[in-house]
Amino acid sequence: MRFASLGSGSSGNCMVVEQASTRLLLDCGFSVKETITRLGRLMLEPHQISGILVTHEHDDHAKGAFKLAEKLNIPVWLSHGTRVMTTRYMPKSEIQIKIVDSHKPFAIDDIQITPFPVPHDAREPTQFVFSDGQYRLGVLTDVGGTTPYIQQVLSGCDALVLECNHDLSMLETGPYSYALKKRVGGHLGHLDNQSAAHLLATLDNSKLKHIVAAHLSAKNNTQALAKSALSQVLSCDADWIGIATQNTGFDWRSV
């Protein structure tokens, strides 16, 4: 199994998870044209995509998913709450919609998927763990804080893509309005570097081969701060921590 990112941040998010001939997109916050261009960087053609999973309804994760699904004639998996809140994105022609129960594992061809609910300011946000039956990739972004269930699901993963949205001090002194600072830093907002590190410290990381910090704020964080927070927990060199950037995401990683 391998995975890559087309881009990560407030301007758009999209990941690819591949096992055998199954290639899934996790979110699609870019236009159809931009998504296809970014897929090309990973040497993928649009017709190779098997389906799309959408974590929640916010523009940077969902706005391109349904038009892309229409163009490629592929299904979209999402929670009922997310489906209700993404009506505005639906194309005029009918597309295949698959409703996900955020507490029940399921499979899409060669990839096994474990969904899990997360606290975020959306209707029914859901994050996912992907597996080929042997190795597990956990993805957690757009989450205001951890829960015992999140810790349980992400423990023992072989790879993690983990939100490190902001540095608390930078957010506090940064340019955001007071209301936006409260939203981002609140329990239904985004995970800061130290909270991400605290979550990481509670997990079984004995199998961990890859960790990538994702959804970094352009105004309230730096790559160095995110790397430092996570590397201290793992007692590793800071450069071992990967970064998912807004412009290029990250290249293929295999487990």
N, C-alpha and C positions, 0 to 999 in steps of 0.2 A: 504494500500500500504506500502511496506517496501523496503529498499535498503541497499546495502552493497558494500564494495570495496575489490577486490582481491589484489590490490596493486596500489600505486600511486607514480609516480616519473619518472625520465629520463630513468630508466631501464625497465619500463613497466607499463601500465595502463589498468585497467579493472574494471568496476562497474557492479552490478546486480540490476535491478529494477524489482520488483515482484508485481503483482496484480492478485488475484484469481489464475488461472492456467497459466497466462502469465508471462514468465520470460525472460527479455531481457538483453543482455550484451551491455554495452556502452563501445566501444573500446575493443581491445584485442591485447595488445602488448607483450604477453607472448607466448611461444611455446604451442602447443596443449597439450603436456604432463604436462607442468607446470600449464596451465589453469585448466585442469581437477583436478590436485592435489589441487589447491587453491579452486576450487568449492567444493571439499570434505570437506574443513575446514568449509564451510558454510552449510554443510549437504545437498548439492545439487548433483544430478547425471547429467551427460552430457545430457541425453535424455530429461531432464526437461527444457532445454533452447529452447525458441521459436524463437529467432532471434538475430541478432547483428546489432547495429548501430555504424558507424564509423564516428568520428568527422572530421578527416583529415588524410593525408597520412604519417605522420612521423612514423618512425619505432616503437617508444614506444607506439603508439596507434593502429597501423594497421597491423603490420607484422604477427600476428598470426590469424587475423580475418578470412581470406579466407580459410586457411587450416582447421580451426575449423568448418567453415560453410560446407565445403566439407565433413568432417568426420561425422557431425551430420545431414547433409541434411537439413539445415535451411537457410533462406534468410538473405541477408545483405542489410541494408539501408544506403545510403550515397549520398552526393551531386554529381552532374555531374562532377565537377572539381576534387573531390576526387577520383571518379571512374577512370578518365583519368590518375591520378597520381599513382594509385595503380595497374596498369597493371602488374608490376614486381612481385606482390604477388599472382597473379591469378593462381590457380591450373590448371592442364591439363584438368581435367574433368569440365564440365559446372556446375556452381552454380547459385543459384537464386540471381539476383541483382535487387534491388528496388531503383530507383532514387528519391531523396528527393528535393523538392523545399524549399529552406531555409526560405521562407516567408509564407508557407502554412501549417497550422496544419493538422495532419493526425492521424489515429489510427492504432494500431497493437493489434488486439483482445481486451483485457480488458483495455489497456493502451492508453490514449490520449496523443499526443505528439505535442509540439509546438517547431519547430526548429527556430533558429535565427543565422544570420551571425555574425562573429566576426573578428576583425583585428588580423591576425597572419600570419607568413611567410609560408603560404601554399596556394594551388590553390583556394580552395573554402571551407574554414573551417566553420563548423557549430556546434553549441552547442544546447542543448535541455532542455526543461522543460517537465516533466512527470506528468500526473494527472490520478487519478481514477475517476474523475468527481466531487470530493469534495475537495481533498487535492492536493497541487502542490509541486513538488520537482524540484528545479532549479539547474542546473549544469553549471559551468563556469570555464574552465581551458584553458590553452594555448591561452592566449589573451594578447595583448600588452597594451591595454587601454580600457576604457569604451566608450560607445556611448549612446546617448539618447534612442535608441531602446533597447539596453541591459538593461538599467535601467527600461524601461517600462515593458519588459517581465519578469524580475526577481522580480519586486515589488509585495509584497503581498504573497510571497511563504510561505509554511508551513515548508519547509526544504531547505537548501542551501548547496551545495558542491562548495566551492569557492577557486580559486587558490590563494595561498600565496607563490609564487615561491622563492622569494629572499628578503633579506634585502639589501637596497641600499648601505649602508656602507660596508657590508660584500662583496657584489659584486665588489664594487670599489677597495677594498684592497685585494681581493681574488686572487686565482691562475689562473683564466681564462686569456686567451690572450686578448689583447685590442679589437680585432675584435669580439670575442665571447661575451665580456662584452657589446659591443655596440649592438649586436644582441639580447641578452637576455633582456637588459634593454630598448630596443627601442620600438617604437609604434607597431611593428609587432612581438614583443617578448613575454615576460611573465610578469604576474602581480606581482609587489612587495607588501610587507606587507602593506605599507601605502596607496598605490593605491587601494588595496583590501578593506581596511578600509574606504577609501573615498567613494568608490562605495557603500559599505554597508550602509553608513550614508545617502545616497540619496534614499534608498529604504523604502517602507512601510514594517516594520518588526513586525507589530502588531500580526501577526499569527505565527511568527517564533518559531518552537519547536525544531529544530535541525540546527546547523551550523557546518560544517566540513571544516577545512583548508586542501587544497589538493595540490599535485604536488610540495611539498617542495624540494628545492635544498639541496643535501647532503653537498655541500661545501659552499653555500652562504646564509644559513638560519638556524634557530633553531626553534624547536617547541615552546619554550618559547616566542620568538620574535613574531611569528605568532599569538599565543594565546593572547599576550598582545595587539597587534594592533587591533584585532577584538573585544576583550572584552571591550576595552575602548569605542568603539562606542556603544555597547549594554548595557554598564553599568552593566556587569555581572561578576561573578567570572571567572578567566582565565581558570579554570578547566572545565567550562561548554562548552568551545570551543573544538570540536573534532578534531582529526588529522588523516588524511589518510596517512599511512606510506608506504614505498616502499615494505617492507617485508611481512606485514600482512594486509595492507589496513585498513579497520575497519569492525567491526561486524555489524550484522543486526540492523537497526534502523527503527522504524515504525511511520507512520503519519496517 
